Amino acid sequence: MSLIRLLQRKPDGEIVFHEPSSGEVPAYAILSHTWGEEEVIYQDLKKGKDKSKTAVVDGLEFFWVDTCCIDKKNAVELGAAINSMYRWYKNATRCYVYLSDVSKPDTRLDDQRELIAPRLVDFFSLEGRRLGSKSSLESKIYEITGIANKALQGDTLSNFSIKERRSWAEHRNTTIEEDEAYCLIGIFDVSMVPNYGKTKDQAFRRLEDEIYRLYKGVDFEQFAVGLNLVSFPEATQFVAREQELLKMHELLQDYSSRSCVVLHGLGGIGKTQLAIVYAKRYKEKYTAIFWLNANNENSLKLSFQDIAQQVLRSQPSTSILSSVDQDKDLDQVVSIVKAWLDFVRNTRWLMIYDNFDNPKTPGNPDNSVVDIRQFLSRADHGSIIITTRSSQVRQGTRLHIQKLLDIKEGLEIMSNMSGCRGIENDPDAIALVKELDGLPLALSTAGAYLEHVTTSFSDYLRLYKVLWLKLQTTSPLLDSYEDRALHTTWQITFDRIQQRNEASAKLLKLWAYFDRQDLWFDLLRYARSTDKWIQKLAKDELNFNEAIILLCNFGLVNLDPSSQQQVGPRGYSLYSCVHSWTVFVLNKEWDKSLARLALTCVALQVPGTDEKDWWLLQRRLLQHTTRQSVFVVNGKLDIDGLDWAFYSLGNLFTDQGKLAEAEKMYLQALQGKEEALGPDHLLILDTVNNLGNLYTGQGKLAEAEKMYLQALQGYKEAFGPDNISTLITVNNLGNLYTDQGKLAKAEKIYLQALQGKEEALGPDHSSTLDIVNNLGNLYKSQGKLAEAEKMYLRALQGIEEALGPDHISTLLTVSNLGLLYANQGKLAEAEKMYLRALQGYEEALGPDHTSTLCTVSKPRQPLR
């Protein structure tokens, strides 16, 4: 950088030159301007025409003006100044731009340096009125100059193509026409000696030569090979992935040594398209870009043969390649091309190895594995991109390419492929894109289908859920994906998984009968099956981890983000489309044994309400339980001997407030038990009693009474009137009579149950205290508020000591006590109880649970 000459404004207004010592440049402002009839010169400043007062106001004593601070009669100084000017602008504290040709902001802006380089730029009109800053006028500046917003915001200029940066000066007018080229020297970070007296075109040719020497090396012409797009796969319209593209550019722009980026992720996630876009966007940085099909060794060798032909077409004098018979010895062709890549001065090439999905790794028994090291240049230069489904490829810096997270990006793909415009706020389009879960292949497939039919977004979503495989097989083929169709894209991955670990393949197939999200080891721990593979997975967590890691390595499975705050270890999830594939392709023939296995795994995990963190575990199981119940209702299960499982699922649905679903499970359990044991068997009575609880919760009081009386008669005959099961049903019948308004009858029932439980369990047992709480409810309904308060306080003290202050049963009594205080007019005490109950329910059950929502609506009792 040449020495900068500054102007200094003294306190008395005098302006003098200041030449700072090297490395001691003070903070300074740049005074820029639009061209008038004459340039502003040093004498103009002396006469008061300067605008340096603005800099002084902003605390800057020193400033710089190009026409005053550069001796243009000195060719050496002028050349050095032109090469340094961009950096002078960049290092300035502020830049003030005076638009002498306007009195308002809609004007031509000529100089790119003043717009891009300085961090702070202010614009002033002819009258000296401030028009705005670079930040506030960003949209207007882009409209006038075409300079990208990111460039105005300070983004690294190397992220913009040569063509784009050159376009920023297309409309600039300069006094000397060659300066139209020379003003771009700093924009491209090149250094060249200005040569005036030549034409503008010659100046631009010199500039381009310097740019390409900087980007591609001094000998770039010797190794330049034109980009052959025929060798590239077809690509759909690409969207997003800007962060990945910038990261790739950051990793690949060091040409001093070899750099390699590995793009790994699920098939259909967009790895190949990302590599294509990178190659097209940054092609000017490389002397040659070659695309290779790394699917197998033969396809790689044929790709090298194609590279040799490309090089010879562009560089026919390359003797090292012209000496080999390319049709007879592909191994020699590979060796010779690698030797050409190894040339010391041939450093700016990019090799893209696509579909490297079967790498040679420890434990891979496939005889068709590819050892990519045999096909890599030996030299420590050049750039490499590898796309693969395997996360075990370790040749370079790995970038995990994942689903599109922004729904807008999915809508853009859908719009581009379908031709449907203006779908950004279409609720049906948004619902479809959400279902397709950010997978570019699925989004493109759906868009291609919708382009050719009159099917609506909502109709496609309906077909997607019920006729997935048929919909995929009738969708148009996509040239932009190597496997052509959504329903076949993961088959090769599955085959390789199956070859390496049979348990991994079986687990993926079993997953179709669970929800796609949050599968974890404990869910399989108590699996009942004679199959050795599931016994192996359920027996040892290390075996499970081995199976799941292989699925993760191929991108089919990911850690589930939704289970981070759940009780127990993290779970794993499938992409929505992959789960659909496991359902409709891997399980094209419904497997009742796997469906039964999944049901029993879930049912055996359902905790009772007396277990620690029972609510959190139940909530975690709920999505799997919901899926199992659909199979039950639709008759897709062999239900013999599963009445216990249906009963367990009914309990979970009841505890989670899903009463309609619970009823279906209990009825299924009751039917199975009656068929197996007869209608009067003792094991049926628990289900009958719980159905009574359920009907009470649903307000079906007549049906509830019928169930309770049936259960009560059976318990009395089998166990006698003082048995705990008998007394629990008596208590439930009392609850029912309370809801029916039969208060005297209810009181008699409660007192009978209370006496029995006090004798059998003691006065402080939680089951005894449940009846005490219910008596409080009854007395409150009868208007006996003092007796009700006495019951509630006894229940609260006992339950709190036994179960803790945050237990659901404790909170239930707190809520009831709040209602009582409200009726007594003790509003402060009532509010205290309400808030405690509400906070406790929200923390334990969530804000949408029925107990939370009904905290202050009426007295509460457990459903079971």
Secondary structure, DSSP 8 states (H G I E B T S, - for coil): -----EEEE-TTS-EEEE---TT----EEEEEE---SS---HHHHHTT---HHHHHHTT--EEE-HHHHS-TT-HHHHHHHHHHHHHHHHH-SEEEEE-TT-SSS-S----HHHHHS-S-EEEE-TTS-EEEETTTTHHHHHHHH---HHHHTT--GGGS-HHHHHHTTTT---SSTTHHHHTTTTTTT------TTS-HHHHHHHHHHHHHHHHH-TTHHHH-----GGGS---------HHHHHHHHHHH--TTS-EEEEEE--TTSSHHHHHHHHHHHTGGG-SEEEEEE-SSHHHHHHHHHHHHHHHHHH-TT-HHHHTS-TTT-HHHHHHHHHHHHH-TT---EEEEEE---SB--TT---TT-B-GGGGS-SSS-SEEEEEES-TT--SSEEEE------HHHHHHHHHHHH---S-TT-HHHHHHHHHTTT-HHHHHHHHHHHHHS---HHHHHHHHHHSHHHHHHTS---TTSTT-STTTTTHHHHHHHHHH-HHHHHHHHHGGGS-SS-B-GGGTTT---S-HHHHHHHH-HHHHHHHHHHHHHTTSEEE-GGGTTSSSS--EEE-HHHHHHIIIIITSS--HHHHHHHHHHHHTT---TTSTTHHHHHHHHHHHHHHHHHHHHTT-S--TT-HHHHHHHHHHHHHTT-HHHHHHHHHHHHHHHHHHH-TT-GGGHHHHHHHHHHHHHHT-HHHHHHHHHHHHHHHHHHH-TTSHHHHHHHHHHHHHHHHHT-HHHHHHHHHHHHHHHHHHH-TTSHHHHHHHHHHHHHHHHHT-HHHHHHHHHHHHHHHHHHH-TTSHHHHHHHHHHHHHHHHHT-HHHHHHHHHHHHHHHHHHH-TTSHHHHTTTTS------
